[in-house]
């Protein structure tokens, strides 16, 4: 039996911020910053009208759970970086991050795609 991470009944979104940029894959993400370094995290969404998918910021209820996880700082130090001249930070999708932190992943939808490489 598979277990998935579920939305808690009460949550707060204190950590992470909405970041708008001009990345080739997305234009909105959740940005975690510590000092000069940052890590952009994205989640895939589905548009019912056009039957297409797109990448954007992660669900607000996930931000605190990811940031407060005991392994977050180590993951952040390995994958984060300084903002480039074009305003971009290193990026991961929420599933990559949850697997790396050994968290139960959120339930996968049948329309979701994956990145088969480390860097986005």
N, C-alpha and C positions, 0 to 999 in steps of 0.2 A: 504494500500500500504506500502510495506517495503522499507526502505531506508538503503543504505549501504555506508560505508566509501569508497571513491574513491581516486585513486592516483592523486595527484595534478600535474599540468603541470610543475611546477618548485619546486624543493626541494633540501635540503642538508642533508647529513648524518653526522652531527657533533657529535652527542651524541651516546653512546653505542659503543661497540667494538666487533669484531669477536673473539670468545673464542673457542679454540679447547680443548676438554677433552675426557675422557673415560667413559661417562655416559652410563648406560644400554639402554637408550631410544634413545639417539642422540650422535653425536660426534662433532657437531658444533652448537653454539648458539650465540645470541646477549647478551652481558653482560653489564648491567648498574652497575657502581660502584660509591659509595659515601663513602669516607674514607676507612675503613676496610671491610665494608659490600658490598655485591654484590647480584644481582638478574639476573638469566639467563632467557631469554625469547626465546621460540621456536615457529616455524610455520611449519605446515605440507605441504609437497610437494608430487607431483605425478611423477613417472618415466614412461613415455609412452612406452619405450622399454620393460620393465619387468612387466608393469601394477601393480606396487607396490607403496606403500607410504613410506615416511621416514620423520623424523623431522630434521630441521636445523635452521639456523639463520633466523630472520624475514627480510622482505623486507626493504631495506635501506630507502625508502621513509617514512616508519612508525616510525623510531627511534626518530626523532626530535619531531614529533607530540605527541608521547607518553611521552617523557621526559619533554617536555615543558607544558604538561597538568597541570592545577592547582591542581588536586588531585593526581598527580604522587608521590609526596614526602610522603604523608600519606600512600599510597599503598606500596611504597618502604619500609618504616619503618616497616610496618606490616609483609611483606612477605620476606624481604631480610635476609641475614645472612652472617656470616664469612665463608670463604673457609674452607672446611674440609681437612683432611690429604690427601685424594685421589684427591684433586683438584676440587671438585664439589661445586657448589653454589646452594641455593634453586632455584627451577625452576617453571615457569608458562608458559602456552601457550599464544599466542597473543590474542586469543579470551577471555580467562579468564581475562586478563588484561584490554582489551577494555570494557568488561561488567562491571568490577569493577570501572573503571573510568567514566562510563556512556557515553562512546563514541559510535557512530554508529559502528557496527562491519563491518569487511570486508565481502564481499559476500562469502557465504559458497558454496563450491563445493560438488557435490553429493558423491564423494569418500572420503570425510573427516570423520575422527573419532573424538571422544572426550574423554577426561579423565573425569571419573565420580567421581574423588576425588580431594581434594584440593592440596595435595602434589604429585609431580611427581618424 
